[in-house]
Amino acid sequence: MTSIVSAILYGGLGNQLFQIAATISFALKHSADFVFKYEKNLGKRPTYWTNFLHKLLNKTSDTFKSTEYKIVTESTLNTNDMSLSNNILLDGYFQSPLFFNNYKAQLFQLFDIESHQARLVNKYKLAESSISVHFRRGDYKKLPDYHPILPDDYYAESINYILTIDSVITRIYYYCEDEDAADIERVIADFAPLFSGLSWVRMKADADWEEMICMSCSKHHVIANSSFSWWGAYFNPRPDKIVCYPAQWFGPLVPKDVSAMFPEEWIKIWI
């Protein structure tokens, strides 16, 4: 009888994708099946089975029973090359491509990435010669010891780094929450003398997952300390992409080693 792998899903879209990718990859590695509990929402956060992840809808079940699974934590999965003798329920964040990078092509197919990208490039008339820049503030303003707000210098340094390598970039698509839009516009106004040849366009799609895919359609990326823009950069298939990420990901109250979170070719920016 074929073993089944599943996961306890929690968090927003970026976190869910890490958990889903790790689950599918673990199942593929062990020639097992995988299934996810069907839920419309995870607390206050939505799931994406009927839109972004529509190709995985048939791998969900509304009769899922977690009692039929053995719980395996992230630390256990890290330290053991496990063999499957039970149904497995993964419990953790799994925020590293080491958990799934060997199955990247299969994941992109299951997530329908290429089709989503083609449709959204046309829908939003996206320019390819661009940088996606993610400003993550929102609830971070209340949690600086957990999720610090990145300084403006991080963004200036990252954009400048990219432009020294690829000077033909003409557009920056920036992403932010509505509540932060006025603050970000002031930041961009301060940047104008530094990057006079660039046009700045706020990218606001009809759904959050569409914004993630739109991010992936830019040539290069300046991500925030956010799993959301991490995936926006990861979904970009270009071999020549430049991805800048902040050296400080978490605040002092989250003593977590994130060194394995980033592909080796991504560029760490120290500010």
MOKA-V912551 format. One record per pair of residues at least 4 apart in sequence whose C-alpha atoms are under 6 Angstrom apart, sorted by the first residue. I is the first residue (numbers start at 0). J is the second residue. D is the distance in whole Angstrom. If there is no record, write none. Layout:
{{I,J,D} {I,J,D}}
//
This chain:
{{1,31,6} {2,31,5} {2,86,5} {3,31,6} {3,32,5} {3,33,5} {3,86,5} {4,26,6} {4,33,5} {4,86,6} {4,87,5} {4,88,6} {5,33,6} {5,34,5} {5,35,6} {5,88,5} {6,88,5} {6,89,4} {6,90,6} {7,90,5} {8,15,6} {10,14,5} {11,44,6} {13,226,5} {13,227,4} {16,20,6} {17,93,6} {17,94,6} {18,93,6} {21,25,6} {21,98,5} {21,99,5} {24,99,5} {26,30,6} {26,31,5} {26,32,6} {34,58,5} {34,59,5} {35,59,5} {36,59,5} {36,60,5} {36,61,6} {36,63,5} {37,59,5} {37,60,5} {37,61,5} {39,46,6} {40,44,6} {40,45,4} {40,46,5} {41,45,6} {47,51,6} {47,52,6} {48,52,5} {48,53,5} {48,56,5} {49,53,5} {52,110,6} {68,86,5} {68,87,5} {68,88,6} {69,87,5} {69,88,6} {70,87,6} {70,88,5} {70,89,6} {71,88,6} {71,89,5} {72,89,6} {72,90,5} {72,91,6} {73,91,5} {94,260,6} {95,259,6} {95,260,4} {96,100,5} {106,110,6} {107,111,6} {107,112,5} {116,120,6} {119,123,6} {120,124,5} {120,125,5} {127,217,5} {127,218,6} {128,168,5} {128,218,6} {129,168,6} {129,170,5} {129,171,5} {129,217,5} {129,218,6} {130,171,5} {130,217,5} {130,218,6} {130,219,5} {130,220,5} {131,171,6} {131,172,5} {131,173,6} {131,214,6} {131,217,6} {131,220,5} {132,173,5} {132,221,5} {133,173,6} {133,174,5} {133,222,5} {133,223,5} {134,175,5} {135,223,6} {139,143,6} {139,146,6} {142,146,6} {143,147,4} {144,250,4} {144,251,5} {144,252,6} {145,249,6} {145,250,4} {145,252,6} {145,253,6} {146,249,5} {146,250,5} {147,250,6} {152,156,6} {153,270,6} {157,243,6} {161,165,6} {162,166,5} {169,197,5} {170,197,5} {170,198,5} {171,199,5} {172,200,5} {172,201,6} {172,202,6} {173,201,5} {173,202,6} {174,202,6} {191,195,6} {204,209,6} {204,210,5} {211,231,5} {214,231,5} {215,231,5} {215,232,5} {215,234,5} {215,235,5} {218,240,6} {219,240,5} {219,241,5} {219,242,6} {220,242,5} {221,242,6} {221,243,5} {222,228,5} {222,244,5} {224,248,5} {230,234,6} {242,265,5} {242,266,6} {243,266,5} {243,267,6} {244,267,5} {244,268,6} {245,267,6} {245,268,5} {246,267,6} {246,268,6} {246,269,5} {249,253,6}}
//
